[in-house]
Amino acid sequence: MFDLGTTFVAGVARDPDALAIVDGSLRLTYAQWYGKISALVAAFDQLGLAAGDHLVTVLTNRWEAATLHWACQFAGLIITPLNWRASADDLDFCLADADAKAIVYEDVAAPAVLASKQAQSRARIAVDAGQPGEFSFPELLASGAFDAQPRADAGDWSVMLYTSGTTARPKGVPRRQRTERAAALAHVAQNLYRQHERTLGVMPLYHTMGVRSLLAMALIGGAFICLRRFDVASALTLIEAERISNLYLVPTLYHDLIHHDRFRTTDVRSVRKLGFAGAPMTDGLLKQLQAAFQPDLFVNHYGSSEIYTFTIDQNAPAKPGSAGRAGLNEVVRVVRLGAASLDELAHPGEEGEIISLLASDEAFEGYWRRPDADAKALRGGWYFTGDTGYFDKDGDLFVTGRVDDMIITGGENVSPVEIESCLSLHAAVSEVAVVGLPDERWGKIVTAFVKRRAPVEPDALDAYCRASGLASFKRPRRYVFVEAIPKSPVGKLLRRKLVAGEYDAEQTAPSQQGTAA
């Protein structure tokens, strides 16, 4: 298999004049971008960076971040992107854990970088205005260089992403160039991308979805349209102005797009393909997006940083909640919860833990310096995802939540996703999240946290759940109206914050005049 540097060179040969990347007023063809990437590879040599070194980046989705990603593939460096909101403590942990040799940052991350003890002992490269003793990214590019030749092979490390670390220190997920390329090829095939597609580059490049969008565009001579930070108005402007042809987002960002005041006046007809991942999408949002975009393809992609694709459903609205069937490079099973053997498969309709075959071309080989995490997640050649789900009678997978999110109430196991999808279809519900809260009698009681878009009371929501056919033991026993549902920077629901009481209760009930269907 090609390494990623050769992949890019092949793309330049095919489409030298195709638009490759856009960031504000900057527009580069593949040939022009190759020149910038080559200059960076030469600069790495000047800085003393060698193949196998980790280069940490703390950047928003700007063209410099994308260029660094590709330059590392040529030079054989392991790009290690971190959330630009990371604290000094986060940086200290990751820089030490990765034994990073250098860090690249921008102004928004400057306070954390300057407060990080570990950052002070590394070479620092400032993309914006820097400090004395630091290297300047623009100056590294200024000298130019001969066309870079790939120095890595397909078996070398490509990238190390850190998991979100919602319950403990984050875990490094190192991935080789061949697995990154295989995942990008699968992404192109499973989303039916055509030559010269244009995608909105807004999913962070420290997240597997952002990286996949970046690599996939290079395979098809497509354009990566940078949106540095997600802002609905800016996203809508770019969709219309740049004629974006596909969107690959988490459900939260889709929700914010179609509920923005400007959505109805924005021309989104160029968007023919929708894809989502990172979290389940409620039935209500699926229906709204199908009506709003009327896409040719609507893909639910279920995967992770560790193994990019588990399953794919290329017609998500046809069977709401379905994650479909195993991707091109995968085999997926559901084993009974707490199973002692890989042979203890759950029956159709029986909820269990989803596991994925580690022989996949898209799979990682283990966590970075975390044998404890490997022992828990990697067993018998399978990756235990920590997700719960079941196969229906047709053989389609339904993901119901996390093993740790399972609500045990009165001895019954209840997954929150089914309840959330039910309530999301109520016209007065804007967003909803369901958790189990401690209860002396039941152990846990099913509690729904609701962001309202119109007046509605708990009794009406309970009646709606009854009418929908939701089993009695699954119906929420308590409703809490909130100002917002807590989420991670990439839009993942943070149930732990609701359990811990870290939310803002609704201050003012929505007025009847503000009702939206």
N, C-alpha and C positions, 0 to 999 in steps of 0.2 A: 504493500500500500504506500502511496505517496506520503511524505512528511508534509507538514502544513506550509513550509516555505516554498516547496516545489509546487504545491497546490496554488499558491498565490501567483508564482511566476507563470504557471500554465494559464491562469486566468488573465494575466496581463497580455500574454501572447494571443489569446483568443479575442479579447475585447479591450485593446489599449485605450480606445477613445470613449469607452462607455463611462457614464457617470458612476463614480464609486462611493463618494462620501460627500455629504453636505452638512455644514455647521454654520448657521447664520449666512453671512456673505461668502464664506469659503466654499468653493466647489472644486473638487478634484476628480479627474479621470483616473482610471486604473494606472496608466503610465505615469501620471503626475504623482499619484500617491506612492507608487513604487519608489520614486526618487526620494520622497520624505522618509520612507521606511529604511531605505539604504543608508541615508545620512545617520539615522539613529543607530543602526547596526555598527557603523564605523565609530560613533560616539561611545558605544558600550565598550569598544576596545580601548579607547582613550581613557575611560574611567577604570579600566582594569577588571571589568566584569567578565566572567568566564562561563562557559557552558555548564549548566547544572546549578548555577547561582540563582537564588530567589530575588526577584525585583518586586518590591511591594509598591502598589499604587493606591493613592487615596484621591480619587477623581470622580467628577460627575461624568455624564455621557457626552463628552466633548471629543472632537476629532483627535486630539492628542492622546486620549486614552485608547481609542481604537488603533491608532498608529503604533503606540507602544505594544499593544497586544500582538500585532503582526510582527513587529521588529523582534520581539522575544522569540517568536517561532523560528525566524531565520537564524538567530544567534544561539539558540539552544538554551536560553534563559527560561526559568520557570516564573511566569508572570503570576503574581499573587495579589489580586485586587481586593481591597477592603472597602467597606461602606464609608462614604465620605463624611458620614455623621459620627464616625467612630470616636470614642473618647481617648484621652491620653493613655488610660489604663488598658483599653482595648488594643491600642497600637503597641504598647509595651509587651503585652502577651503575645500577639501575633508576630511581631518582629523577632522576638526571642525564640518563639516556637519554630518559626520557619528558618531561623538563622539567616535572615535576610542580609544582603550585602549593600542594598541601596533602597531609597524610598523616593517616590515621585509624588508631589502633592500640589494642590492649588489653594488659592486664598481661603476658600470656605473651610478647609481643613487645617489651616495654619495654626490656630490656637492649640489644637490637640497635638500637632506635630512638634511645636515649640515646647510644649509641656511634657512631651514623652522623653524619658531618660534614654530609652533604647534608640530613639531616632537620632539623638545627638551623637551617637557613636557610629552612625552609618553615613555613607555618602548621601547627601540630600539634593534633590533636583526640583527646583521650583518652576512650575509652569507659568505662574503669574509672577508678581514682584516677590523676590526672595530676600534672604538675609545674608549678611556677610559670611563668606566661607562656603556658600552653597553654589551649585551649578545651575545655570540658566537653561531651561529647555529650548527657548528660541535660539540661543547661541549654539547649542549642540546641533541644531538643524542647519545652521547658517552655512557651514563649510561645505556641505554637499559631499558626495562620494560616488564612486563607481557603483553600478548596479550590484546589490548584495546577492551573494550566492548562498543557498541553504547550507547550513553547517550541521544541522541536526538530522536524525533519521526518525522514521515512524515510531521507533521504540523509545525515544527519549521523552522526558517529561515535558508537558506543554504548559499546564496551568494548575494552580492549587486554589480552589475556592474554599472558603470557610463557611461551615454551617452556621445557622442563625444563632445557635447557642441560647435558646430561650430558657432552658432549665439549668445549664451548666456552661463551662467554658466552651467556646466553639471548637469544632473539630476540623482539621485540614483534610480536604479531599483532593489528593493529587491525581491527575489524569494524564495519560500519555497522548502523544500527537495522533497516534492511530485511532485511539478511542474518540478523540475530539473530532477527527475527520469522519469517522463512521457515524457519529451522532449527527453531524451536519448533513451528511448525505441522506440519512434517514429522515431528517427534518425536511429537506427539499422534497423527497419522494412522498412522504406522508401528508404534506401540505400542498402537494401538486403545484409547486412553484415553477414558473416558466422563466425563460431568459429575460433579464432586465426588469425583474420585479423591483418594486420600491417598498421598503419597510420603514416604519417609524421606529427609530433606534432610541427607545425610551426605557425599556427594561434595563436595569443597571448592569454594567459590564462586570460587576462583582457577583452576578447571579447567573445561573446556568441558562436562563431564558435569553438574557442579553447577549451572552457569548454565542449562543446558537444562532441568533439572528445575524450577528456580525459575520460568522464563518459561512453561513448559508448564502449570504448575498455574494460572497466572493466566488462561490462555486457556479453561480449562474450569471455573473456579470451584472449583478443587481446593485442598487443604491441603498446605502445605510444613511437615513436622514436623522441626524442627531437632534435629540431634545434633551438638553443637559439635565433638567429636573422636570418632573411631571407637573404640568400646569395645563388645565383643561383648555383654556382659551388658546394657548400657544399650540397645543396638540391639534385642535380643530383648524387653526390657521395653516399649519403644515400639511395636514391631510388634504386640504383643498388646493393650496398653492403648489405643492410638490406632487400632486396626483398619486398619493400613496395607494399602492395596490393591495397590500395585505397588512393586517394588524395581528400582533401576537402579544397579548397582554394578560395580566391577572384579572379576575372578575371585578375587583374593586375599581380598577381604572376604566373598564367598560361602563360600569355603573355611573361613574362620575361624568363620563363623556356624554352619554345619552340623556342625562338629567340636567345638563348645563343649559342655560338660557339660549346660548348661541347654536346649539346643535341643530335646531330646526331650520336655521337660516344658512347653515354650512352645506356646501356641495360635497357629499361623501360618496358620490356614485362611482368614483374610481376604485373604492375599496370593494374588492370582489371576494376576498378570502379572510375569514376571521378564524383565529386560533386562540385558545386560552389554556392556561396551566397554572400551577402553583396553589390552587384551591378549588373546591367544587363550586359550580355555578348553580344558583338557585333556579328553579323552574320559571319563576317570574322574570328574572333577568334574561334567561334564554329566549323567552317569548318576545320580550321587548326588543332585544337585539335583532332577532330574526325579522321582525316587522320593520325596524328602523333601517337596516342595511340591505335586507333581502340578498344575502351573499350567495355566491355560487357554491361555496364550501364553508362549513362551520365545524371546526375541529376541536374536540376535547382531547388534549394531550396530558396523559398522566405519567409522571416520571419524577426524577430527583437529580441532585447533583452527583450522586454516587453512580447511578445507572440512568442515563438520560431518558430513555423511553421504556416505560413498562407496557402501557397499552395506548391505543388510539381509537377514537370514534370520529369518523369523518362526516357524520351527520348528527351532530349533537342534539338538535331540536327534535329529531324523530323519536328519541327515547330519552327524555330528560333524566339526568342523573347517571346515565350510563357512561362509563369510561371506555367502553368498547372491548376490543380484543388485543392480544399481544401484538406489539410492534414488530417491524420487519426483523429486528435482531434480538428477539426476546421470547422467553417462555415464562408464563406466570401461573402460579398456583395460589389457592387459599387453603391454609391449614387451620385446624381447630385452635381456638385460643388456648394457649398454654400447652400446646402439643409437645410431647416428648420425642416424637418421631416425624420425619418428613413425610411418612406414609399416612399420617393421620389427616387426610384431606377432608375439608368441610363438604357437606352435601350441597346441591343447588339450593339457594335460598338461605343457607346457614351461614351466619356471620363468623368470620375467622380472621387470621392475620394474613396479609398478602405477602408473598415471597416471590423473588425474581431470580432467574438463573444467572450466576456469575460468569458463565462462559460467554455471555453476550459480548459482541464486538464493541458495545457502548459502555461496558462496565469498568469501574475502578478496581483496584486490587487490594484496597485496604486503606484505613485512615493513617494520617501522618503521625507517626510516633505514638499511636494509641492502641496498644495491644488489648487493653480492656474493652475498648469500643469494638474492635475486630471480633473479640470473643463473643460479644453479645449479638452482633449483627450478621456475622459471616459464619454459616454453619452448613457443613455437608455440601459445599459448592453452591449454596443459595444465599441470597441477600434477604434478610428479614427486615422489611420496610418499616415496621412499627405502625403501619396503617391497617385499619380494619375494613373489611368489605365482604362481598359475596358474589358468586356467579348466579345469574338467573337461569331459568330453564332453557333459554336460547344460547347460553354460553357467554353472555356479555357480563363484564365486571362492573360492579357498583362499589364505589369507595364511600364508606360511611363515616370515617373519621380516623382518629389516632387511638391506638390501644390505650394510651394514657387519658384520652378524653372520654372513654366509655363511662356512661352514667349507670351505676348499679342502684336501682331504686326498688325497695321491697323484694329484693332477690332477682329482679328482672334486669337484663342488660339492655340499655337504650342508647342508640347512637344519635347524636345531635343533628346530623345532616338531613335526615328525613323530615324532622320536625321543622327545621329552618326552611326547607324547600316548600313545605306545606304553607307556612305562615307568609312566605315571600309572595305568594299569589294573592294575598289580601290587598285590595286597592289602597288601604291606608298605611301599609307597612312599606317603609323605604328600605330599611335594612334590619336584619335580625340575627342574633347569635344565641345559641342554647348551650347551657352548662348545667352541671349538677352542683347544688349547694348543700352543705351539711344540714341534716334534719335528724332529730332525736328518734323519731319513729321509723322513718323510711330509709335512714342511712344517708341518702341523697334525694333531693326533690328536683324534678326537671324545672328549670327556670329559663324563661325567655326574656332576653334583653332586646328591646325594640326601639328603633328610631322611627318615629311616626312622620308620615307626610300629610296626614289628615287626622281629624279627631276620631279616636276609637278607644274603647274601654276594654279591660280584660274579659268581661263577660262576653262581649261580642267576638273577641278573638277565640275564646274557648268554644263558643257555638260554631264558629267557622271550622275549627279543628274537628269537632264532632261530625259536622256535615261532610267534611272531606273524607271521612272514613278512617282517620288516624286512630290507632288502637288506644283504648282508654288509658293504659299504663304509660303511654308515650306522651299524653297531653301535658303541656306545662301546668304545673300547680301554682306557679307564681309568674307574674309579668312585671318587668321593670322597664320604665320608659327612660331613655337616655338621649343625651345630646349627640353622641357619636359612638360608633362601635370601635373599640381599640384595635389597631392593626399595626403590623410591622412596616418598615419603610418600603417593602415591595408588595404591600397590600395583603399579607397573610393575617387572618384573624387571630388575635391573641386572647384565647379563652382564659388563660391563666390570670390575666389582668382583671377580668370580670369576677373570677372566683375570689381574687384577693381584694375586691372592692375598689380597684383602681379605675374608676369611670366617673363621668359627670352625669348626674341625674338630670332629666329634662327640667329646664327652668320655666319654659313657657310652652304650653300646648299649642300645636299648630291650629290655625284658624280655618274655619270652613271655606273661606275665600281662597285659601292656599291649596285646596284639594287638587291633587293630580291623579288622573286615572292610572 
